[in-house]
Amino acid sequence: MSGLVRLGAAEIAGRVARGEVSAEEVARAFLDRAGALDAQVGAFLDLRPERTLEQARAVDRARRAGQTPPSLAGVPVAVKDVLNVEGWPTTCGSRVLEGYAPPYTATAVERLLAAGAVVLGKTNMDEFAMGSSTENSAYRPTRNPWDLARVPGGSSGGSAAAVAAAMAPAALGTDTGGSVRQPAALCGVVGLKPTYGRVSRYGLVAFASSLDQVGTLARSVEDVALLSSALFGHDPRDATSAQAPPTAPLAGDDGGRGLRGLRLGVPWAALAEGVAPGVMASFRAALEVCVREGAELVDVALPHVRHAIAAYYVVATAEASSNLARYDGVRYGLRAEGAPDLARLYGETRDRGFGAEVKRRILLGTFVLSAGYHEAYYVAAQKVRTLIRRDFEEAFARCAAVALPTTPGTAFRLGERTADPLQMYLADVFTVPANLAGLPGLSLPCGLVDGLPAGLQLLGRPFDEDTLLRAGHAFQGVTTHHRLSPPAFS
């Protein structure tokens, strides 16, 4: 790795603003790297160099005209292909949306463009964000840059892999049950899932509407915070957008105060089993760093998180069953030609367009919403969701953030879990509680286990991303885990 692709988002924006390098030069550097390396990784579904370069030239023209450079001037950002960008296809990793060109741009992308960012390309993902490995894409799997025989995590695996391989300095993903934090951990990058409602979901293709949230990935907490500053804020076009006070995460160096005096809650009982020894060792070592830098550890109880996976896969599949009913072959996307009647048109379009995992979740969701089962499954899961949120409220009475491993293990091999959905779902055991409770979560690289990255996860109070970002920034100020690169892509 050399030259401009070594730079993070904040440094790129600074250099472009000072005129030390042009936005077009930066865009060309990342486009060239993606063009040279992505055949091995499979991070991108769509690259449109001329569109990217034209956006970069617009940034350069504005700077030469004397306009004050915005916060993300010239920063190329990879966008998960579940977010609409006018002029680019949106497939959601599915055949059912082949040929769909959205007529508008998602608010999250609009805000990055307004801040001077440049869309680098659309990244690969598990179909409709349903998966933990990016093997469920209808087009091709994405591979982990740390070991091309292993998964990058999912469903934002393309975004995480693009950042890890330095094909993009930053990326957008979405997190419904861990789909930003889990691939961030497995690829050795930073991933932030904001509080539910903090970032607009307008223009995000829905999987599970009460759980989905747009998040960011980058190689440093500083860069994640920089993107978040542009993304956060109310959007009247999104009915779930919160009227939360604006924030400016990491507005200047906090002098390492992010960990000093911070009370970190650790739910040791929830970690008693199921965590790989190497991952647990990395987690403990990360906590020791936090204590050395002035943090205090307290034991907290989260007694109902053991039910989180079961509750999540009831709530999420129920909402998916409802949301995916719109793909009927009539209005947009794939249409099964030759169907003799409307019912067959619907059925055959979905049969041909959806992959196995999406069909599985539609069936599960339809079942738990059906007459006779709604109370037993869906209503019960919502009650468990409330109990999990109360567990966190009680924990936050004793601490400012909760610390967990991001994942119970490191990246597994491609194909290793495709035949066992339950084992695949358990990869998200430590991430789904934050989605059920609507909390912000930050994943940080915290070391290598047999040459593969492990992640430290910090969960915070609603709308308190600032505490997580400051703590993560302080952690990265005294560690070097985030500076490591996959050997084959260094």
ZAPA-610968 format. One record per residue (C-alpha): residue number from 1; chain; residue in one letter; x, y, z. Coordinates in steps of 0.1 Angstrom, whole numbers. Each point is the difference from the previous one (the first is absolute). Layout:
BEGIN
SITE  resi  chain  resn     px     py     pz
SITE   NUM      A     A      X      Y      Z
...
END
This chain:
BEGIN
SITE  resi  chain  resn     px     py     pz
SITE     1      A     M      0      0      0
SITE     2      A     S     14     34     -8
SITE     3      A     G     -9     36     -7
SITE     4      A     L    -34     15      4
SITE     5      A     V    -18    -33      8
SITE     6      A     R     19     -1     33
SITE     7      A     L    -19     31     12
SITE     8      A     G    -31      1     21
SITE     9      A     A    -30     21     -6
SITE    10      A     A     10     29     23
SITE    11      A     E     34      3    -15
SITE    12      A     I    -14     -2    -35
SITE    13      A     A    -25     28      7
SITE    14      A     G     28     21     16
SITE    15      A     R     24     -4    -29
SITE    16      A     V    -27      8    -26
SITE    17      A     A    -12     30     20
SITE    18      A     R     36     14      1
SITE    19      A     G      5     -7    -37
SITE    20      A     E     28    -25      5
SITE    21      A     V    -18    -26    -21
SITE    22      A     S    -31      2    -22
SITE    23      A     A    -31    -20      7
SITE    24      A     E      3    -14    -35
SITE    25      A     E     35    -14      8
SITE    26      A     V    -14    -16     31
SITE    27      A     A    -29    -15    -18
SITE    28      A     R     23    -14    -27
SITE    29      A     A     23    -16     25
SITE    30      A     F    -28    -19     17
SITE    31      A     L    -17     -9    -33
SITE    32      A     D     33    -14    -13
SITE    33      A     R      5    -21     32
SITE    34      A     A    -35    -13     -1
SITE    35      A     G      3     -8    -37
SITE    36      A     A     33    -19      6
SITE    37      A     L    -10    -19     32
SITE    38      A     D    -38     -5      1
SITE    39      A     A      0    -31    -22
SITE    40      A     Q     16    -18     30
SITE    41      A     V    -22     15     27
SITE    42      A     G    -34      6    -17
SITE    43      A     A     -8     30     22
SITE    44      A     F    -17     21    -28
SITE    45      A     L    -31     -7    -20
SITE    46      A     D      2     31    -21
SITE    47      A     L     28     25     -8
SITE    48      A     R     -7     29    -23
SITE    49      A     P     33     19     -3
SITE    50      A     E    -13     29    -21
SITE    51      A     R    -28      8     24
SITE    52      A     T     24     -2     29
SITE    53      A     L     26     22    -17
SITE    54      A     E    -26     26    -10
SITE    55      A     Q    -11      3     36
SITE    56      A     A     37      4     10
SITE    57      A     R      5     27    -27
SITE    58      A     A    -30     19     14
SITE    59      A     V     17      1     34
SITE    60      A     D     32     13    -16
SITE    61      A     R    -19     27    -20
SITE    62      A     A    -17     12     32
SITE    63      A     R     33      3     18
SITE    64      A     R     17     19    -29
SITE    65      A     A    -30     23      0
SITE    66      A     G      8     10     35
SITE    67      A     Q    -28    -19     18
SITE    68      A     T      8    -12     35
SITE    69      A     P      8    -37     -3
SITE    70      A     P    -26    -22     19
SITE    71      A     S      9    -25     26
SITE    72      A     L      3    -30    -23
SITE    73      A     A     15     18    -30
SITE    74      A     G     11    -26    -25
SITE    75      A     V     -4    -30     22
SITE    76      A     P    -10    -31    -20
SITE    77      A     V    -27    -20     18
SITE    78      A     A    -12    -35    -10
SITE    79      A     V    -37     -5      4
SITE    80      A     K    -18    -32      9
SITE    81      A     D    -23    -10    -28
SITE    82      A     V    -31      3     22
SITE    83      A     L      2     38     -1
SITE    84      A     N    -14     18    -30
SITE    85      A     V     22     22    -21
SITE    86      A     E    -15     17    -30
SITE    87      A     G     18    -11    -31
SITE    88      A     W     12    -33     15
SITE    89      A     P    -19    -33      1
SITE    90      A     T    -12    -13     33
SITE    91      A     T     -2    -37      1
SITE    92      A     C      2     -8     38
SITE    93      A     G     21    -30    -11
SITE    94      A     S    -31    -15    -15
SITE    95      A     R    -12    -12    -35
SITE    96      A     V    -35     13      8
SITE    97      A     L     13     36     -4
SITE    98      A     E     20     -6    -32
SITE    99      A     G     -4     31    -22
SITE   100      A     Y    -13     23     27
SITE   101      A     A     13     35     -2
SITE   102      A     P    -13     22     29
SITE   103      A     P    -13     34     -9
SITE   104      A     Y     14     16     32
SITE   105      A     T     29     -1     25
SITE   106      A     A     -2    -11     36
SITE   107      A     T      3     27     26
SITE   108      A     A     31    -15     15
SITE   109      A     V     18      1    -34
SITE   110      A     E    -14     35     -7
SITE   111      A     R     15     13     32
SITE   112      A     L     34    -15     -8
SITE   113      A     L     -1     16    -34
SITE   114      A     A     -9     33     15
SITE   115      A     A     30     -3     23
SITE   116      A     G     23     -5    -31
SITE   117      A     A      3    -37     -1
SITE   118      A     V      1    -20    -32
SITE   119      A     V    -19    -32     -7
SITE   120      A     L     27    -26     -8
SITE   121      A     G    -23    -30     -8
SITE   122      A     K    -27    -22     12
SITE   123      A     T     11    -29     22
SITE   124      A     N    -10    -36      2
SITE   125      A     M    -22    -14     27
SITE   126      A     D    -21    -29     12
SITE   127      A     E    -33      1    -19
SITE   128      A     F    -23     26     15
SITE   129      A     A     25      2     29
SITE   130      A     M    -10    -35     12
SITE   131      A     G     32    -17     10
SITE   132      A     S     31      0     20
SITE   133      A     S     26     -9    -26
SITE   134      A     T     -7     18    -33
SITE   135      A     E     -3    -35    -16
SITE   136      A     N    -37      6     -6
SITE   137      A     S      6     26    -27
SITE   138      A     A    -17    -11    -33
SITE   139      A     Y     31     11    -19
SITE   140      A     R     31    -13     17
SITE   141      A     P     13     -4     35
SITE   142      A     T     24     26     15
SITE   143      A     R     33    -13     15
SITE   144      A     N     18     12     31
SITE   145      A     P     32     18     -9
SITE   146      A     W     17    -15     30
SITE   147      A     D     -6    -35    -14
SITE   148      A     L    -17     -4    -34
SITE   149      A     A    -13    -34     10
SITE   150      A     R    -20     16     28
SITE   151      A     V    -31     22      2
SITE   152      A     P      1     37      7
SITE   153      A     G    -31     -2     21
SITE   154      A     G    -34     15    -10
SITE   155      A     S    -21     13    -11
SITE   156      A     S     22     31     -7
SITE   157      A     G     29    -23     -9
SITE   158      A     G      7     19    -32
SITE   159      A     S      4     33     18
SITE   160      A     A     22    -15     27
SITE   161      A     A     22    -18    -25
SITE   162      A     A      4     31    -21
SITE   163      A     V     13     20     29
SITE   164      A     A     22    -28     13
SITE   165      A     A     17     -5    -34
SITE   166      A     A      4     38     -3
SITE   167      A     M    -22      1    -31
SITE   168      A     A    -21     27     18
SITE   169      A     P     10     23     30
SITE   170      A     A    -36     -2     14
SITE   171      A     A    -33    -17     -8
SITE   172      A     L    -37      0      9
SITE   173      A     G    -16    -32     12
SITE   174      A     T    -32     -9     18
SITE   175      A     D     -5    -18     33
SITE   176      A     T    -32    -19      7
SITE   177      A     G     15    -26     24
SITE   178      A     G     37      8     -2
SITE   179      A     S      6      4    -37
SITE   180      A     V     24     29      4
SITE   181      A     R     18    -10     33
SITE   182      A     Q      4    -37     -8
SITE   183      A     P     17      4    -34
SITE   184      A     A     20     29     15
SITE   185      A     A     14    -24     26
SITE   186      A     L      7    -28    -24
SITE   187      A     C     18     23    -24
SITE   188      A     G     19     20     26
SITE   189      A     V    -16     34     -6
SITE   190      A     V    -21     23     21
SITE   191      A     G    -38     -1     -3
SITE   192      A     L    -27     22     16
SITE   193      A     K    -37     -9      3
SITE   194      A     P    -17     32     12
SITE   195      A     T    -30      2     22
SITE   196      A     Y    -32     -9    -18
SITE   197      A     G    -14     32    -15
SITE   198      A     R     33     18      1
SITE   199      A     V      6     -4    -38
SITE   200      A     S    -28      3    -26
SITE   201      A     R    -12    -32    -15
SITE   202      A     Y    -16     18    -30
SITE   203      A     G     13    -17    -31
SITE   204      A     L     11    -31     19
SITE   205      A     V    -17    -31    -14
SITE   206      A     A    -17    -16     31
SITE   207      A     F      8    -34     15
SITE   208      A     A    -14      4     35
SITE   209      A     S    -12     36      5
SITE   210      A     S      1      1     38
SITE   211      A     L     36    -12      0
SITE   212      A     D     18     13    -31
SITE   213      A     Q     25     29      4
SITE   214      A     V     26     15    -23
SITE   215      A     G     35     -2     13
SITE   216      A     T     36      8     -9
SITE   217      A     L     32    -19     -5
SITE   218      A     A     36     13     -1
SITE   219      A     R     35     -8     12
SITE   220      A     S     -1     24     29
SITE   221      A     V    -25     14     26
SITE   222      A     E      9     35    -12
SITE   223      A     D    -12     -8    -35
SITE   224      A     V    -32    -17     12
SITE   225      A     A     -7     31     21
SITE   226      A     L      6     23    -29
SITE   227      A     L    -26    -18    -22
SITE   228      A     S    -24     -2     29
SITE   229      A     S      1     38      4
SITE   230      A     A    -13      3    -35
SITE   231      A     L    -26    -28      4
SITE   232      A     F    -16      8     33
SITE   233      A     G    -32     21      1
SITE   234      A     H    -37      0     -3
SITE   235      A     D    -16     -7    -34
SITE   236      A     P    -37      9     -5
SITE   237      A     R     -2    -26    -28
SITE   238      A     D      6    -28     25
SITE   239      A     A    -28     -5     25
SITE   240      A     T     24    -19     23
SITE   241      A     S     27     28      0
SITE   242      A     A      6     13     35
SITE   243      A     Q     -1     37     10
SITE   244      A     A     32     -5     18
SITE   245      A     P     24     29      8
SITE   246      A     P     28      3    -27
SITE   247      A     T     34    -12     10
SITE   248      A     A     35      6    -13
SITE   249      A     P     19    -32     10
SITE   250      A     L     37      4      7
SITE   251      A     A      0     38     -7
SITE   252      A     G     37      2      8
SITE   253      A     D     24    -21     20
SITE   254      A     D    -14     -8     34
SITE   255      A     G     35     -7     15
SITE   256      A     G     -7    -36      7
SITE   257      A     R    -29      8     24
SITE   258      A     G    -23    -25    -18
SITE   259      A     L     11    -28     23
SITE   260      A     R     10     19     31
SITE   261      A     G    -26     -5     27
SITE   262      A     L    -23    -20    -24
SITE   263      A     R    -20    -27     17
SITE   264      A     L     -2    -30    -23
SITE   265      A     G    -25    -27      8
SITE   266      A     V      9    -36     -9
SITE   267      A     P    -27    -27      0
SITE   268      A     W     24    -28     10
SITE   269      A     A    -29    -25      5
SITE   270      A     A    -10      4    -36
SITE   271      A     L     36     -8    -11
SITE   272      A     A      4    -32     21
SITE   273      A     E     -3    -22    -31
SITE   274      A     G      0      0    -37
SITE   275      A     V     29     25     -5
SITE   276      A     A     31    -13    -18
SITE   277      A     P     30      0     24
SITE   278      A     G     21     23    -23
SITE   279      A     V    -28     25     -3
SITE   280      A     M     -5      0     38
SITE   281      A     A     37      6      5
SITE   282      A     S     -1     29    -24
SITE   283      A     F    -31     14     17
SITE   284      A     R     17     -2     35
SITE   285      A     A     31     16    -13
SITE   286      A     A    -20     29    -15
SITE   287      A     L    -17      4     34
SITE   288      A     E     34      1     17
SITE   289      A     V     10     29    -24
SITE   290      A     C    -32     18     10
SITE   291      A     V      7     -4     37
SITE   292      A     R     36     11     -5
SITE   293      A     E    -13     32    -16
SITE   294      A     G    -23      8     29
SITE   295      A     A    -32    -19     -7
SITE   296      A     E    -18    -19     28
SITE   297      A     L    -16    -34     -6
SITE   298      A     V    -32    -10     17
SITE   299      A     D    -19    -33     -3
SITE   300      A     V    -35      5    -15
SITE   301      A     A    -28    -25     -4
SITE   302      A     L    -18     -4    -33
SITE   303      A     P    -21    -30      9
SITE   304      A     H    -23      1    -31
SITE   305      A     V     26      3    -27
SITE   306      A     R      2    -38     -2
SITE   307      A     H    -34      3    -17
SITE   308      A     A     11     27    -25
SITE   309      A     I      7    -22    -30
SITE   310      A     A    -34    -18      3
SITE   311      A     A    -19     33      4
SITE   312      A     Y     20     16    -28
SITE   313      A     Y     -8    -27    -25
SITE   314      A     V    -37      2      8
SITE   315      A     V     -2     38     -2
SITE   316      A     A     23      4    -30
SITE   317      A     T    -15    -27    -21
SITE   318      A     A    -36     12      7
SITE   319      A     E     10     35    -12
SITE   320      A     A     18    -15    -30
SITE   321      A     S    -30    -20    -10
SITE   322      A     S    -20     32     -1
SITE   323      A     N     26     22    -17
SITE   324      A     L      9    -24    -27
SITE   325      A     A    -37     -5    -11
SITE   326      A     R      5     30    -23
SITE   327      A     Y     22    -20    -24
SITE   328      A     D    -28    -13    -22
SITE   329      A     G     13      3    -35
SITE   330      A     V    -24     28     -8
SITE   331      A     R     16     33      8
SITE   332      A     Y     37     -4     -3
SITE   333      A     G     28    -26     -1
SITE   334      A     L     -3    -36    -12
SITE   335      A     R    -32    -12    -16
SITE   336      A     A     -7    -37     -7
SITE   337      A     E    -12      1    -36
SITE   338      A     G    -27    -24    -12
SITE   339      A     A    -18     -4     33
SITE   340      A     P    -37     -9     -7
SITE   341      A     D    -15     21     28
SITE   342      A     L      9     26     26
SITE   343      A     A      5    -25     28
SITE   344      A     R     25    -20    -21
SITE   345      A     L     17     32    -10
SITE   346      A     Y      6      9     36
SITE   347      A     G     11    -35     10
SITE   348      A     E     23     -6    -29
SITE   349      A     T     16     34      2
SITE   350      A     R      8     -5     36
SITE   351      A     D     12    -36     -5
SITE   352      A     R     24     10    -28
SITE   353      A     G     11     33     15
SITE   354      A     F      6     -8     37
SITE   355      A     G     28    -22     13
SITE   356      A     A     -3    -28     25
SITE   357      A     E      7     21     31
SITE   358      A     V    -25     26     -9
SITE   359      A     K    -26    -26     -6
SITE   360      A     R      8    -16     33
SITE   361      A     R     -6     32     18
SITE   362      A     I    -32      9    -18
SITE   363      A     L    -14    -34      9
SITE   364      A     L     11      4     37
SITE   365      A     G    -15     35      1
SITE   366      A     T    -32    -10    -16
SITE   367      A     F     -4    -29     24
SITE   368      A     V      6     21     32
SITE   369      A     L    -26     26    -12
SITE   370      A     S    -26    -26    -10
SITE   371      A     A    -32     -5     19
SITE   372      A     G      5    -22     30
SITE   373      A     Y     37      7      3
SITE   374      A     H      2     38      2
SITE   375      A     E     -5      2     38
SITE   376      A     A     23    -30      6
SITE   377      A     Y     29     12    -20
SITE   378      A     Y     -1     37    -12
SITE   379      A     V    -16     15     31
SITE   380      A     A     22    -21     23
SITE   381      A     A     31     11    -19
SITE   382      A     Q    -10     37      4
SITE   383      A     K     -4     -6     37
SITE   384      A     V     35    -15      2
SITE   385      A     R     12     31    -20
SITE   386      A     T    -14     22     27
SITE   387      A     L     17    -20     27
SITE   388      A     I     34      2    -18
SITE   389      A     R     -4     38     -2
SITE   390      A     R     -7      1     37
SITE   391      A     D     31    -21      7
SITE   392      A     F     21     27    -17
SITE   393      A     E    -18     28     18
SITE   394      A     E      9    -16     33
SITE   395      A     A     36     -6    -11
SITE   396      A     F      4     36    -11
SITE   397      A     A    -10     11     35
SITE   398      A     R     34    -14     10
SITE   399      A     C     22      7    -30
SITE   400      A     A      3     23    -31
SITE   401      A     A      6    -28    -25
SITE   402      A     V     -2    -38     -2
SITE   403      A     A     30    -19    -14
SITE   404      A     L     -3    -33    -18
SITE   405      A     P     19    -19    -27
SITE   406      A     T    -16      9    -33
SITE   407      A     T     -1    -36    -12
SITE   408      A     P      5    -33     18
SITE   409      A     G     26    -11    -25
SITE   410      A     T     21     11    -29
SITE   411      A     A     -8     -2    -37
SITE   412      A     F    -11    -35    -10
SITE   413      A     R      6    -17    -33
SITE   414      A     L    -21      6    -31
SITE   415      A     G    -27    -27     -1
SITE   416      A     E      7    -11     35
SITE   417      A     R    -34     10     14
SITE   418      A     T    -23      3    -30
SITE   419      A     A    -16    -34      7
SITE   420      A     D     -6      9     36
SITE   421      A     P    -20     32      3
SITE   422      A     L     -1     -1     38
SITE   423      A     Q     38      0      2
SITE   424      A     M      0     29    -24
SITE   425      A     Y    -25     19     21
SITE   426      A     L     20     -5     32
SITE   427      A     A     28     21    -16
SITE   428      A     D    -21     30     10
SITE   429      A     V     -7    -10     36
SITE   430      A     F     18     30     15
SITE   431      A     T    -12     26    -25
SITE   432      A     V    -38     -6     -3
SITE   433      A     P     -8     13     36
SITE   434      A     A      9     36    -11
SITE   435      A     N    -24     -1    -29
SITE   436      A     L    -28    -14     22
SITE   437      A     A      6     28     25
SITE   438      A     G      7     27    -26
SITE   439      A     L     34      8     15
SITE   440      A     P     32     13    -17
SITE   441      A     G     29    -25     -3
SITE   442      A     L     36      5    -11
SITE   443      A     S     23    -29    -10
SITE   444      A     L     38      6      2
SITE   445      A     P     29    -23    -11
SITE   446      A     C     16    -14     32
SITE   447      A     G     26    -24    -13
SITE   448      A     L      6    -31    -22
SITE   449      A     V     -9    -36      8
SITE   450      A     D     20    -24    -21
SITE   451      A     G      5     28    -25
SITE   452      A     L    -37     10     -2
SITE   453      A     P    -15     31     15
SITE   454      A     A    -21      1     32
SITE   455      A     G    -23     29     11
SITE   456      A     L     -8     18     32
SITE   457      A     Q    -36     13      2
SITE   458      A     L    -12     30     20
SITE   459      A     L    -37      5      5
SITE   460      A     G    -13     34     12
SITE   461      A     R    -31     17     12
SITE   462      A     P    -24     12    -26
SITE   463      A     F     13     30    -20
SITE   464      A     D     33     -1     19
SITE   465      A     E     22     -9    -29
SITE   466      A     D     24     27     12
SITE   467      A     T     11    -20     30
SITE   468      A     L      7    -31    -21
SITE   469      A     L     19     19    -26
SITE   470      A     R     21     18     26
SITE   471      A     A      8    -32     18
SITE   472      A     G      8    -17    -33
SITE   473      A     H     22     29    -11
SITE   474      A     A     19     -2     33
SITE   475      A     F      4    -38     -4
SITE   476      A     Q     15      5    -34
SITE   477      A     G     23     27     13
SITE   478      A     V     19    -26     21
SITE   479      A     T     -4    -31    -23
SITE   480      A     T     10     -9    -35
SITE   481      A     H    -25    -26     -9
SITE   482      A     H    -18     23    -24
SITE   483      A     R     32      7    -19
SITE   484      A     L      4    -37    -10
SITE   485      A     S     -6     -9    -36
SITE   486      A     P     -8    -34    -16
SITE   487      A     P     34    -13    -11
SITE   488      A     A    -11     -7    -36
SITE   489      A     F    -14     35     -3
SITE   490      A     S     27     21     17
END
